[in-house]
């Protein structure tokens, strides 16, 4: 019969329960709310507020923490590849015409978007969409009046429901 001391048993259990994943292994965030219907895979450099912005501010930081209780207040324990909850069944989603990443704060009635590519500027985007610069700025409130902060690789609203 093999005799195991209490200390040895606890050490063995701790090594099994708290073992870190192997390097390069992506692990979904455990513990997000069971009624989550929309998830997001954390990207390198993401902070909680960045994730909220990518979903057009359709939920608050408080909701994000509530849905993801394992995420630390201050959001310092997010890692690329982790999966976090970004929506429940009753959470409004971003406009379907604008896939992620979308510029923060798009108007809710947006129904057409433009993905900014290398060489785009506000003039080129508005001309291609046949809209005025004033409408473009109105529909995309994160843009400065001089339109100098257009983000490469982000979707911007170029049309709204009539």
BAMARLO-646327 format. One record per residue (C-alpha): x, y, z. Coordinates in steps of 0.05 Angstrom, whole numbers, plus 5000, padded with zeros to 4 digits. Layout:
<rs>
<r px="X" py="Y" pz="Z"/>
...
</rs>
This chain:
<rs>
<r px="5000" py="5000" pz="5000"/>
<r px="5026" py="5069" pz="4981"/>
<r px="5024" py="5121" pz="5035"/>
<r px="5016" py="5193" pz="5012"/>
<r px="5026" py="5249" pz="5061"/>
<r px="4977" py="5307" pz="5063"/>
<r px="5032" py="5355" pz="5041"/>
<r px="5050" py="5311" pz="4981"/>
<r px="4977" py="5305" pz="4961"/>
<r px="4966" py="5380" pz="4965"/>
<r px="5029" py="5393" pz="4925"/>
<r px="5007" py="5344" pz="4871"/>
<r px="4937" py="5374" pz="4868"/>
<r px="4964" py="5445" pz="4863"/>
<r px="5012" py="5427" pz="4807"/>
<r px="4953" py="5397" pz="4768"/>
<r px="4902" py="5451" pz="4783"/>
<r px="4946" py="5511" pz="4771"/>
<r px="4989" py="5488" pz="4714"/>
<r px="4999" py="5541" pz="4661"/>
<r px="4980" py="5524" pz="4589"/>
<r px="5037" py="5504" pz="4544"/>
<r px="5070" py="5561" pz="4507"/>
<r px="5033" py="5578" pz="4443"/>
<r px="4969" py="5546" pz="4468"/>
<r px="4908" py="5592" pz="4463"/>
<r px="4857" py="5584" pz="4518"/>
<r px="4787" py="5612" pz="4518"/>
<r px="4773" py="5657" pz="4578"/>
<r px="4737" py="5613" pz="4627"/>
<r px="4680" py="5640" pz="4667"/>
<r px="4643" py="5687" pz="4621"/>
<r px="4568" py="5690" pz="4634"/>
<r px="4529" py="5629" pz="4611"/>
<r px="4478" py="5670" pz="4572"/>
<r px="4532" py="5700" pz="4527"/>
<r px="4513" py="5696" pz="4453"/>
<r px="4569" py="5737" pz="4422"/>
<r px="4643" py="5727" pz="4435"/>
<r px="4707" py="5761" pz="4412"/>
<r px="4778" py="5735" pz="4407"/>
<r px="4826" py="5784" pz="4441"/>
<r px="4878" py="5813" pz="4394"/>
<r px="4948" py="5835" pz="4412"/>
<r px="4945" py="5904" pz="4446"/>
<r px="4871" py="5901" pz="4461"/>
<r px="4846" py="5935" pz="4524"/>
<r px="4775" py="5929" pz="4548"/>
<r px="4757" py="5998" pz="4522"/>
<r px="4786" py="5979" pz="4453"/>
<r px="4741" py="5918" pz="4450"/>
<r px="4681" py="5961" pz="4469"/>
<r px="4699" py="6011" pz="4414"/>
<r px="4705" py="5955" pz="4362"/>
<r px="4632" py="5939" pz="4377"/>
<r px="4610" py="6012" pz="4368"/>
<r px="4601" py="6024" pz="4443"/>
<r px="4538" py="5980" pz="4444"/>
<r px="4556" py="5959" pz="4515"/>
<r px="4590" py="5992" pz="4574"/>
<r px="4654" py="5975" pz="4611"/>
<r px="4611" py="5955" pz="4671"/>
<r px="4572" py="5906" pz="4627"/>
<r px="4637" py="5878" pz="4599"/>
<r px="4663" py="5865" pz="4669"/>
<r px="4596" py="5834" pz="4690"/>
<r px="4596" py="5787" pz="4630"/>
<r px="4669" py="5769" pz="4640"/>
<r px="4680" py="5763" pz="4716"/>
<r px="4749" py="5733" pz="4706"/>
<r px="4774" py="5798" pz="4673"/>
<r px="4808" py="5840" pz="4725"/>
<r px="4784" py="5910" pz="4740"/>
<r px="4835" py="5952" pz="4701"/>
<r px="4835" py="5899" pz="4646"/>
<r px="4907" py="5880" pz="4656"/>
<r px="4897" py="5805" pz="4648"/>
<r px="4873" py="5801" pz="4575"/>
<r px="4917" py="5758" pz="4530"/>
<r px="4916" py="5750" pz="4454"/>
<r px="4874" py="5691" pz="4433"/>
<r px="4829" py="5691" pz="4494"/>
<r px="4754" py="5691" pz="4481"/>
<r px="4712" py="5741" pz="4519"/>
<r px="4637" py="5755" pz="4520"/>
<r px="4615" py="5817" pz="4482"/>
<r px="4540" py="5808" pz="4480"/>
<r px="4478" py="5776" pz="4510"/>
<r px="4414" py="5761" pz="4471"/>
<r px="4386" py="5830" pz="4487"/>
<r px="4450" py="5870" pz="4471"/>
<r px="4443" py="5911" pz="4408"/>
<r px="4496" py="5891" pz="4358"/>
<r px="4535" py="5937" pz="4313"/>
<r px="4503" py="5957" pz="4247"/>
<r px="4505" py="5896" pz="4201"/>
<r px="4534" py="5937" pz="4145"/>
<r px="4596" py="5951" pz="4187"/>
<r px="4639" py="5892" pz="4205"/>
<r px="4691" py="5895" pz="4260"/>
<r px="4733" py="5934" pz="4267"/>
<r px="4687" py="5994" pz="4260"/>
<r px="4702" py="6065" pz="4280"/>
<r px="4677" py="6081" pz="4350"/>
<r px="4610" py="6115" pz="4358"/>
<r px="4579" py="6102" pz="4290"/>
<r px="4507" py="6127" pz="4285"/>
<r px="4456" py="6073" pz="4301"/>
<r px="4419" py="6078" pz="4235"/>
<r px="4482" py="6066" pz="4193"/>
<r px="4467" py="6020" pz="4135"/>
<r px="4529" py="6027" pz="4090"/>
<r px="4602" py="6026" pz="4108"/>
<r px="4670" py="6037" pz="4076"/>
<r px="4733" py="6000" pz="4097"/>
<r px="4791" py="6048" pz="4097"/>
<r px="4851" py="6024" pz="4056"/>
<r px="4920" py="6051" pz="4043"/>
<r px="4915" py="6117" pz="4006"/>
<r px="4844" py="6134" pz="4030"/>
<r px="4828" py="6202" pz="4058"/>
<r px="4761" py="6233" pz="4076"/>
<r px="4755" py="6266" pz="4008"/>
<r px="4765" py="6200" pz="3971"/>
<r px="4716" py="6163" pz="4017"/>
<r px="4661" py="6216" pz="4010"/>
<r px="4670" py="6221" pz="3934"/>
<r px="4667" py="6145" pz="3925"/>
<r px="4604" py="6141" pz="3968"/>
<r px="4571" py="6203" pz="3937"/>
<r px="4561" py="6237" pz="4004"/>
<r px="4580" py="6304" pz="4034"/>
<r px="4638" py="6313" pz="4082"/>
<r px="4590" py="6342" pz="4133"/>
<r px="4546" py="6279" pz="4132"/>
<r px="4608" py="6235" pz="4136"/>
<r px="4632" py="6273" pz="4198"/>
<r px="4562" py="6271" pz="4228"/>
<r px="4555" py="6196" pz="4219"/>
<r px="4626" py="6183" pz="4246"/>
<r px="4632" py="6226" pz="4309"/>
<r px="4701" py="6199" pz="4326"/>
<r px="4729" py="6238" pz="4266"/>
<r px="4759" py="6306" pz="4279"/>
<r px="4733" py="6366" pz="4239"/>
<r px="4797" py="6365" pz="4196"/>
<r px="4788" py="6291" pz="4184"/>
<r px="4861" py="6276" pz="4201"/>
<r px="4847" py="6215" pz="4245"/>
<r px="4818" py="6166" pz="4194"/>
<r px="4842" py="6097" pz="4216"/>
<r px="4870" py="6048" pz="4165"/>
<r px="4833" py="5981" pz="4167"/>
<r px="4771" py="6008" pz="4202"/>
<r px="4700" py="6013" pz="4174"/>
<r px="4665" py="6081" pz="4173"/>
<r px="4592" py="6097" pz="4160"/>
<r px="4578" py="6124" pz="4090"/>
<r px="4502" py="6117" pz="4090"/>
<r px="4442" py="6117" pz="4136"/>
<r px="4371" py="6089" pz="4133"/>
<r px="4326" py="6136" pz="4095"/>
</rs>
